[in-house]
Amino acid sequence: MPEKLKLLSWRDIVLVALPSLLLVVGAFWLAAQFIKPAPPAQLVISTSGEGGAYQRFAARYKDVLARYGIALVEKPSAGSTENLQRLRDAAFAVDAAFIQGGTARPGEEDALASLGDFYYEPLWIFYREAALRGGDRLLDLKGKRIAVGGAGSGTQHLAMELLTANGIDKTNTRLIEAGGLGLVERLHANEIDAVFVVGPTQSALVWSLLYTPGVRLMSLTHAEAYTRRFPYLARLVLPRGAIDLTQDIPPHDTQLVSPMATLLLREDTHPALIDLLMQAASEVHGAPGVFQKPGEFPRAGHNDFPLSKEAERYYKTGRPFLQRYLPFWAATLIDRMVVMVLPLLVVLIPLFKFAPQIYGWRVRSRIYRRYGELKFLENEINEDTGRHSRAEWLEKLDRIEADASRIRTPLTFTDMLYTLRGHIDLVRDMILRRTPSS
């Protein structure tokens, strides 16, 4: 074995191996710039007030994410407007937040993305029958006591837009900043005449008001007009008896308007967590409802904020391929490793092919150099044999032979070296024939 190692040219090996190693290291470094770290073990989401729909949905998301070892941390808020403020505040630790459609517009410095439309979030306007007989226009609420939702809520934002469109403001109507289940008691106590509520049918406040005696749900005559004026709204019809056939709730077809609920997140949220959020949304919001068909939500939608790339891919192809067959941790690990392995293969495959050729070229080049010297010497002899004595010609030839004998040649190239030595002997014979002995 040591004798075989002597045949190798370590200088050639280093000169070939060092650039190859640097190329591999460079490929690793380049791949590392694109690889994402392992997904964090928790995701922070901003929801709504106690008992709100956002909070209830977050609780269901929590159960889904827990199956994959991810803890969902819920942070209550006043609602959609405050949620957006939290997302924009870099000092506030939050990854995602529920947002009511129409309450937010993207800013120039926003680094936020949407996950699409998750469900209809209708506007429900309830009023005391004693205060308003057969009202079907917002204008009928002028001069009344109206609960427009808590400060920072999406309900208040939408209520004020619609009331303003009807010429209703604080100068001619008492607008009360209030929300939550306490509104039911305040209606009973004759403290307020009407309430604005934004939320799904399953909302605890909506459900309570639908069954409260003496309280009616307003059917908006101008529902279609509102959708033209406010493009983020959709017109919905709540069919007669859709809530309760036995008690005939509602007692007639009711026209409503509805924004879409969405989930906004910061663009630096880990892609694997976005995939899990999309899976949770499909599981939670994909069921049929009063206003939606099976599998209608979530969907890409037309949100003002750009759609997340991961969400766009999910809408096209569904769950990531690896997550269909492997545990979440294994799928994410392989995803990250592929980013490292692919560039490495791109570099290593050509290296394995060309590095031996480069090494062989360097070994052959030294043999060819001696051939060049030998040919040059042969030409000199042919042109002017008498220029040097036999001893001088042989001395030059011996130097070429000595250099050739010192070439470290792997066994693969031994035949070339022996061929060179044979040609040296031929030139030696030519010198002996053409020059006189001293």
LINVEN-V803227 format. One record per residue. N is the residue number from 0. PHI is phi in degrees with one decimal (999 if undefined). PSI is psi in degrees with one decimal (* if undefined). Layout:
n = [N N]
phi = [PHI PHI]
psi = [PSI PSI]
This chain:
n = [0 1 2 3 4 5 6 7 8 9 10 11 12 13 14 15 16 17 18 19 20 21 22 23 24 25 26 27 28 29 30 31 32 33 34 35 36 37 38 39 40 41 42 43 44 45 46 47 48 49 50 51 52 53 54 55 56 57 58 59 60 61 62 63 64 65 66 67 68 69 70 71 72 73 74 75 76 77 78 79 80 81 82 83 84 85 86 87 88 89 90 91 92 93 94 95 96 97 98 99 100 101 102 103 104 105 106 107 108 109 110 111 112 113 114 115 116 117 118 119 120 121 122 123 124 125 126 127 128 129 130 131 132 133 134 135 136 137 138 139 140 141 142 143 144 145 146 147 148 149 150 151 152 153 154 155 156 157 158 159 160 161 162 163 164 165 166 167 168 169 170 171 172 173 174 175 176 177 178 179 180 181 182 183 184 185 186 187 188 189 190 191 192 193 194 195 196 197 198 199 200 201 202 203 204 205 206 207 208 209 210 211 212 213 214 215 216 217 218 219 220 221 222 223 224 225 226 227 228 229 230 231 232 233 234 235 236 237 238 239 240 241 242 243 244 245 246 247 248 249 250 251 252 253 254 255 256 257 258 259 260 261 262 263 264 265 266 267 268 269 270 271 272 273 274 275 276 277 278 279 280 281 282 283 284 285 286 287 288 289 290 291 292 293 294 295 296 297 298 299 300 301 302 303 304 305 306 307 308 309 310 311 312 313 314 315 316 317 318 319 320 321 322 323 324 325 326 327 328 329 330 331 332 333 334 335 336 337 338 339 340 341 342 343 344 345 346 347 348 349 350 351 352 353 354 355 356 357 358 359 360 361 362 363 364 365 366 367 368 369 370 371 372 373 374 375 376 377 378 379 380 381 382 383 384 385 386 387 388 389 390 391 392 393 394 395 396 397 398 399 400 401 402 403 404 405 406 407 408 409 410 411 412 413 414 415 416 417 418 419 420 421 422 423 424 425 426 427 428 429 430 431 432 433 434 435 436 437]
phi = [999 -57.2 -65.6 -67.1 -65.1 -63.9 -72.3 -81.6 -98.1 -65.5 -63.8 -64.0 -61.4 -64.5 -65.6 -89.3 -72.5 -62.5 -60.9 -64.3 -63.3 -62.6 -66.1 -65.4 -61.4 -61.9 -65.2 -61.1 -62.3 -63.1 -65.0 -64.1 -70.5 -106.7 -77.0 -87.5 -67.4 -60.6 -62.2 -66.1 -83.3 -143.8 -134.3 -102.0 -128.2 -95.6 -116.8 -155.6 -70.9 -56.5 83.2 -74.6 -63.8 -59.5 -66.1 -66.7 -67.1 -60.8 -62.7 -74.5 -59.1 -58.3 -65.3 -66.8 -66.0 -62.8 -64.5 -105.1 79.6 -108.6 -90.7 -95.5 -102.2 -99.6 -118.7 -62.8 -150.3 -73.9 143.3 -58.7 -63.9 -67.2 -58.6 -64.7 -60.6 -65.5 -63.2 -79.9 -89.2 -62.0 -80.4 -93.0 -81.2 -151.0 -101.1 -146.0 -157.4 -75.4 -133.1 -84.8 -54.4 92.3 -93.7 -138.2 -125.7 -65.3 -99.3 -63.5 -98.5 -67.9 -120.5 -121.6 -138.0 -101.6 -100.9 102.8 -85.1 -103.3 -171.7 -70.8 -126.2 -63.0 -93.1 -109.7 -116.7 -105.7 -144.6 -77.6 -59.0 -68.8 -90.5 -149.1 -94.2 64.0 -71.4 -134.7 -129.5 -61.3 -61.2 -67.6 -86.8 -60.9 86.8 -91.0 -99.1 -120.0 -86.9 -103.9 99.1 -71.6 -61.5 82.8 -94.3 -68.4 -60.1 -64.1 -59.7 -69.2 -58.3 -67.9 -63.8 -71.8 -65.2 -61.4 -62.6 -101.6 74.5 -104.4 -150.2 -66.6 -76.5 -124.6 -146.7 -86.5 -100.9 -108.4 -80.1 -158.7 -155.2 93.1 -64.9 -62.9 -65.1 -61.5 -66.8 -69.1 -65.2 -60.6 -81.5 61.7 -87.9 -137.3 -104.9 -150.8 -134.3 -103.4 -134.8 -114.8 168.6 -70.8 -58.0 -77.2 -58.3 -60.0 -67.4 -60.8 -62.4 -64.7 -69.0 -63.5 -102.6 -82.5 -62.2 82.0 -117.2 -121.3 -96.1 -76.7 -98.9 -80.6 -61.6 -95.8 -55.6 -64.6 -63.9 -64.7 -67.4 -76.5 -78.9 -122.9 -59.3 -77.2 -94.6 -120.1 -88.7 -123.9 -122.1 -91.4 -65.2 -57.6 75.9 -65.6 -83.5 -151.6 -68.2 -65.3 -94.0 55.2 -114.6 -74.5 -76.8 -158.9 -58.5 -122.3 -89.7 -129.6 -119.1 -148.0 -80.5 -103.4 -89.1 -137.1 -120.9 -97.6 -144.3 -74.0 -65.2 -88.1 -63.1 -59.7 -55.0 -64.4 -70.2 -64.4 -58.2 -67.3 -62.0 -65.5 -66.2 -64.7 -63.1 -63.1 -71.9 -82.2 -103.6 -81.1 -74.0 -69.9 -149.3 -60.7 -109.9 -134.5 -90.4 -59.0 74.4 -69.3 -123.0 -73.3 -146.1 -61.5 67.4 -133.3 -72.2 -65.1 -87.5 -63.4 -76.0 -58.1 -60.8 -66.1 -66.6 -60.5 -64.9 -63.8 -65.9 -86.7 -122.3 81.7 -60.0 -54.9 -54.3 -66.8 -71.6 -74.7 -124.4 -124.8 -60.0 -55.8 -64.8 -70.2 -63.6 -68.4 -63.9 -64.8 -56.4 -71.1 -69.0 -59.9 -61.0 -82.8 -73.2 -60.0 -61.1 -64.5 -65.2 -59.9 -85.9 -69.8 -60.5 -63.8 -63.4 -61.4 -83.5 -97.8 -60.0 -62.0 -66.3 -65.6 -61.8 -62.3 -62.8 -66.1 -65.5 -63.0 -62.6 -70.5 -66.4 -63.2 -64.2 -67.8 -61.0 -62.8 -63.9 -65.1 -65.7 -63.4 -66.0 -62.7 -64.3 -61.4 -63.6 -65.3 -76.0 -155.2 -63.6 -80.7 -62.2 -130.9 -76.8 -57.6 -61.7 -69.9 -62.8 -66.2 -62.9 -63.3 -66.7 -63.2 -64.5 -63.5 -65.4 -63.1 -61.2 -65.1 -69.3 -89.2 -70.2 -81.6 -123.2 -60.6 -57.2 -60.1 -105.7 -62.2 -61.4 -67.1 -67.9 -67.5 -63.5 -60.9 -64.0 -63.6 -69.1 -62.6 -62.9 -63.6 -67.1 -63.3 -60.4 -63.9 -62.5 -63.9 -74.9 -97.5 -112.7 -74.4 -72.3 -72.0]
psi = [-47.9 -36.8 -36.7 -37.7 -31.3 -26.9 -18.4 147.6 102.0 -28.9 -43.5 -41.9 -44.6 -43.9 -26.7 -42.1 -37.2 -50.2 -35.3 -43.1 -42.7 -36.7 -40.9 -44.8 -40.9 -39.2 -41.0 -45.8 -43.7 -42.7 -35.4 -23.9 -21.8 -14.3 137.2 147.2 170.9 144.4 142.3 161.7 -3.3 159.5 130.7 128.2 136.7 131.7 -107.5 -166.7 170.1 126.1 1.0 166.1 -40.5 -41.2 -39.4 -41.7 -37.6 -36.7 -35.9 -37.3 -39.7 -41.2 -40.0 -48.5 -30.1 -29.5 -21.6 11.1 17.0 128.0 126.6 120.4 118.9 132.8 109.1 154.7 179.0 -20.4 -156.6 -45.5 -44.5 -35.7 -43.2 -40.6 -39.5 -41.9 -35.6 -15.9 106.4 -23.3 -12.1 126.2 93.6 142.6 -37.5 163.5 145.7 136.9 134.8 129.3 137.0 -10.7 -6.2 141.9 137.6 139.0 168.0 -33.7 7.2 137.4 58.3 152.0 153.7 152.3 8.8 -172.2 130.6 -37.4 161.6 139.7 76.7 154.9 122.4 126.9 109.9 146.2 156.8 129.5 -34.1 -25.4 -23.5 115.8 113.8 33.4 131.3 12.4 142.4 -30.1 -24.5 -15.2 -3.6 130.3 -3.4 176.4 112.7 127.9 115.1 12.2 158.7 159.8 135.8 4.1 155.3 -29.0 -47.0 -39.9 -48.4 -42.1 -44.5 -35.2 -45.2 -40.4 -41.9 -39.0 -22.6 12.2 21.6 126.8 -171.5 -19.1 -23.2 -2.7 145.9 108.5 121.0 124.0 97.3 149.5 -179.4 176.4 -19.7 -16.7 -29.3 -47.3 -35.9 -33.3 -44.0 -38.7 4.1 31.6 -23.8 158.7 -28.9 154.8 144.0 130.7 132.5 125.8 168.4 168.8 -34.3 -1.4 135.9 -40.6 -44.3 -46.3 -40.9 -43.5 -32.2 -29.9 5.7 122.5 141.6 1.7 132.3 156.0 127.9 132.7 118.6 110.9 -35.1 24.9 -46.7 -37.0 -38.0 -37.0 -27.5 -35.6 -33.0 92.9 -20.4 -5.9 148.0 147.2 129.6 153.5 120.7 107.6 153.0 130.9 6.4 -28.5 -45.8 108.6 -36.0 -45.7 3.6 58.1 123.1 162.1 -4.3 163.6 133.5 127.9 131.0 165.5 151.5 129.0 175.4 141.3 139.1 173.0 117.6 147.8 161.1 144.0 -20.0 7.5 137.6 131.6 -36.1 -35.9 -34.1 -41.9 -42.2 -38.6 -40.1 -39.2 -40.1 -42.0 -40.7 -39.0 -39.4 -41.3 -1.5 -10.3 157.0 156.7 -173.2 -36.0 -3.5 153.3 162.8 132.1 7.3 -32.4 154.3 160.7 164.2 -43.6 -169.0 57.1 152.4 -28.4 148.5 146.3 133.6 141.0 -39.4 -38.9 -40.6 -43.0 -38.4 -41.1 -26.4 -41.1 -6.6 -154.1 146.9 143.3 -47.3 -33.6 -13.0 -23.0 -13.1 157.5 155.7 -44.7 -38.5 -40.2 -43.6 -35.8 -45.4 -40.4 -43.1 -38.1 -34.2 -37.4 -32.9 -39.8 -39.9 -50.6 -34.7 -42.4 -38.1 -33.3 -43.7 -38.4 -48.9 -34.5 -45.3 -27.7 -43.0 -24.7 -46.1 -35.4 -39.4 -42.5 -44.9 -38.4 -38.7 -41.0 -46.9 -34.2 -34.3 -37.1 -42.7 -32.2 -40.4 -36.2 -39.7 -43.4 -40.0 -42.0 -38.7 -40.8 -41.5 -40.6 -39.1 -43.4 -42.9 -35.8 -39.8 85.3 -32.4 1.5 -35.5 159.3 168.5 -42.8 -38.6 -40.9 -43.4 -34.1 -42.7 -41.1 -38.3 -35.2 -40.7 -42.5 -40.2 -43.1 -41.0 -36.9 -21.2 -3.8 124.7 112.6 123.2 159.9 -29.1 -31.4 11.0 -36.8 -35.8 -38.0 -42.1 -34.3 -40.2 -44.4 -36.5 -39.8 -32.6 -41.5 -36.4 -41.4 -36.1 -44.3 -39.2 -40.9 -44.4 -33.7 -33.9 -14.1 143.1 149.3 145.3 *]
